[in-house]
Amino acid sequence: MLDPYIQQYGRRLYGLCRTLCPNPFDADDLYQETWLKAFRHFSQYDPARPFEPWLTQICVNTYRSVLRRAARSPILPFRTTQEQEEVLRSVPAPEAADYSDLHRAVDALPEKLRLTVILFYFRDMDIASTAAVLRIPPGTVKSRLNKARNKLKEVLEHESDLSF
């Protein structure tokens, strides 16, 4: 139904969307939303009139709607830094994550695995640094980390929010 129109006016419409929206993702969304609205309201289009101005009007009105929604957003956009700070202060702080189960599971690992996990994950050492500290080959560090992850998966099987 709209395929010939998309072929004829698609590039120009996308150019308009890119002009209105500096962010390419927002431009893509505007482009799609414009074509969706054109499809929904195609029965209202008067074929005696030019199609492009009608499509452009849909695009501009859609863009304005997006701007109005953004203006009503409790977070963006901000008119002043003070408004931004007030909104951010009103948002409750996230609760601290409880990793006590993980720490207990790590503490229960055999010592050679526990040390490898602590150095690599908790002290942010890379494989080479961990190997140098433990005086073992890098391949052994990788092997120990793999064994430790598998053991931790078994112990923490019931913890669905942990991903390895």
Phi, psi and omega in degrees: 000308180263357185307314179296325179291320179297318178299318185281320189247357185301314182295317180294320178296317180296323176299319177296316180298319179293328178290319181287324185242111179294332179279122183299329179292320177294322178296318177298317179297316179297318179301311180296315181297323178297314180293324177297316179293322178298320178295314181297325186252019182299330179294339180273350181286134178265108182299343178287344181256158179295142184285319187301315178298324178296314179295319179297320178297319178299316181297312181296318179294322177295317178299316179297322177297319178298317179297319179296318178298319180294323180293330179274353181298139180290348183245313185234154345277161180257141176277325179222162177294327179297318177298319179298315181296321179296317179295316181295326177291331182282343180278126181294145179289143179292149178290146178293137180289142180260108180253021184298322177298318179296314180298319177296319180294319178295318179297333181276351179293155172303148189307316182294325177286318181300313180299318180297315179297315181298313181295316185286311186269318186271336178253004176054037175274149176277178183301313183297317180294318178298317179298319181294317181295317182275353181057049177226161178293152178303324178298326178290323176298313179299318180296315180296320179296320179295315178298318181296317179299318179296317179294320179294324177299317179298313183292321186259024183308324182283348180273100184282342183273358178265135178234139180238000000 
